[in-house]
Amino acid sequence: MAVTMQLLKFVVRDSLALLVLVSMFASFGGFARAADDARLPNVVVFLVDDLGYMDIGANNPDCFYETPNIDALSNTAMRFTDGYAANPVCSPTRYSLMTGKYPSRVDATNFFSGKRSGTFEPAPLNDNMPLEEVTVAEALKTKGYATFFAGKWHLGESEEYYPQNQGFDVNVGGHSKGGPYTGKKYFAPFKNPQMAVESPDGDHLPDRLARDTARFIDAHKTGPFFAYLSFYSVHTPLIGRPDLIAKYKAKAAQINGQEFGDEEQVFGDQPRKVRILQKHAVYAAMVEAMDEAVGKVLAQLEASGVADNTIVIFTSDNGGLSTSEGSPTSNLPLRGGKGWVYEGGIREPWIVRYPGVTQPGSVCNQPICSIDLFPTVAAAAGVEYQHAVDGVDLMPALRGDSLDRQSLYWHYPHYSNQGGIPAGAIREGDFKLIERYEDGRVQLYDLKSDKGERNDLASEEPDRVDQMRRRLHAWYKSVDAKFLQQKKNGPKPWAP
């Protein structure tokens, strides 16, 4: 199987013309598939950029932003209360979603390419997803899936590393940039180098990506297909549709209260604030437009008659942006946000609808992570892979049973743009240990009673701290984790 996947990667990389023909035949039913492939589930993944756990109504009944389509999806699916990203910033989590592995294994531990210094130099950073990695798209292609990618990629600096060379038949808009920084950004002309057809002036990016995704679904409704819609929304620049901005300005005018509070100071001389009240009209407009785009794709599944045989997964790549770059959202009661290993930076919306498996409106509180997407989707499609992954198949949890996993881990040896702490973390059961890389200090929290991480129990539970820290350090070794480095003539950083 490993040899087959590597051969497939060669074909995908070097035979674009063949892929076009394959896609055309698949669209018209001419692509030969094994008899049992007709029963394989289709898969649609929605990945939203920078969306916080508290940014959707399904997780937050008092949410300022309106997300009726995502909330309706949750009512037909299983919602996870303790779902995580593998990293508090984007590229590492995107790597984990594609491969099922912790990003520390290939030193993809910060956004590509973020190399900010603080008291120490950051750890070495690999800013390309290695081509030898087997992606979820490549795995599904061994079972005859047509594969589609739209939106933000941010997993490589040149076309060699783009989606079309990592298992996707079609790539609409995925390239090296971490945001919509070309053209008029969120409005056409986009001037995106990976959009073969430009939109008419004024077209809105999330809607454009949703339309292309919907067209792919309808063209491949005989299945099986894999559609990965990776929104540029709701990442900066903060730009929204004028009609929605006006709506939320009026809504915000009815809300009183303190918008910002004091945040922990860990970098630089400027005092840092954290948003504690959701009231940002432009951000709200961006969230609602993204929700409308999700609704358009879900409606297409119904219109194409494939909703009952399609797994739908909705999540984000890191926590909401609460402490920098405009600080547009609040993650409270979760602490911190994007760039922090506190819950506000790594706990994400996770919704999974697997017809015939998940119970509509069900809720699961078992910890899951972005490393679990690859093994879960591969298992659903009957893909047998021989290489090791870190994630687990979520099928037991989706059926209402328990997962067989002791711990989840995080490793962020960088100074984030949002002021976050270079740190690692481990979660076991309800307990989470955070280890700071500048000085080795630890914090221990009981997330069951203190999901806001305000009551540090480290001094009260030294035995638990010692046990969890030993396992965290063993994990560092198992993934060959790298740490902060000494500056010239500077102090030596702590090391585990």
C-alpha positions, 0 to 999 in steps of 0.5 A: 500500500505504501508503494501504491501511495507513493506511485500515486503521488508521482502521478498526481505531481507529474501528470496534470493532464491525466488528472483532468481527463480522469476528472472529466470521466468521473463527472460523466460516469466514465470512471471505472470503480470497483463494485463496492466503491458505490457504497463508500461514503462521500466526505466533506470537510469544512475548515474555518480559519481562526474560528474560536470555540465560542464563535458559533451558536451551537457552542455558545447560546449567547453568541453575538454572531449568527450561525444558523447553518452551522447550528442546524448542522449540529442538530443533525450531527454529533457535537464535541465539547472537547475537540482540539487543534494540534497547535495554537496556530494554523499551518501545524494544525493543517499538517496534522489534519492532512497526515494524522500526525503531530506537527512536531514530527517534522518541525512544522511547529509554527505558521509558515513561515513565522520566526519571531524572536523573544528572550530566546531564538525560536526552535528550528522551523520546517515550512513545507509539508514534506512531499513524502507524507501521505495525505488524506486525499492521497489515501482516499484516491487509492479507493477511487475518490475524486478529490477537491480542495478550495481555499487556504492551504498554507502548507508550502512555499512553492507550487511543488507543495500545493494541493494539486501535488498532494493528492487533490485533483482540483485546487481552487485558491490554495497556495503559500499565503496564510490569508487573502492577501492578493487583489482586493482580498475578500472581494474580487478581483482576487488575483489568486495565482491558484484560481484559474478563472477570476470572479466578476468584480465584487464577488465575495470570497467565501461565497465563491469557494462555496459555489465551486465546492457545490459544483464539484459535489454535483458533478461527482454525485455518483461518488465517491468524492472528497471535498475539502473547503478550507475557508480563508475566513475569518482570518485577517484582514478584517473585511466584511460585506457592507450589508452584514456590517451594518446589521451587526453595528446596529446589533452592537449598539444595543450591547453595553459592557466592558470590551477588553480586559488585562491579559498576561504579559509575556512578550514586549513592553506594550501592555496587552489586552484581551477582548472579553465581549463579543461585539466586533461588527466586521468580524461578526459579518465575516462569521455570518458570511462563512456560515452562509457559505457552509449552508450553500454546500450543505444545501447542495448535498441535499439537492444532489441526493447525496446527503445521506451518504456523506460524512460532514466534518466541521472544525477550525485550525486554532482558537479565536483571535482575542489578544492581537491583530485587532482582537476581534473576538472573545473566547471567554470563558476560555483563557487566551486565544490564537497563539496560546496553549491555553484552551482559548488557543487550542479548543475548537468547534468540532461537529461530525455528521456520519449518517447511520452512525452519529445520533442527531443532536448528540454531544460528546465530551471525549477529547479529540484532536485534528490528528484524528481526521486522517485515521477516521476518514481512512477507516470510513473509506476502507483505506488500509495504510501501513505507516504510523499515525498519531491520531485514532479512528473516532468511530467508537466515539461517533457511536457513543462509546469510549476512545482508547487513548490516554493523552493528547499533546501540544508543542509550541516552541515559538513566540506567537504574533499574538503574544502567546507563551512558548510552551508545551502541554499534555491533557490526560482525562480532565487534567491539563499540564502546561510547561513553559519553555523559557523557564520550565515553570508548570501549571496544572488545571482541572478542566472539568471544574475550571475550563477557564484555567484560572486555578493552578493546582500544580503546588497542590498536586505534585505527584500528578504534576510529576507523572504528567510531566514525565509522560510529556517529556517522553513524548518530546523524545518520541517526536524529536521535539525541538526547543528554544535556542540561545541568542548570541551572548544571551542566556541559555534557555531551559530544556527538558 
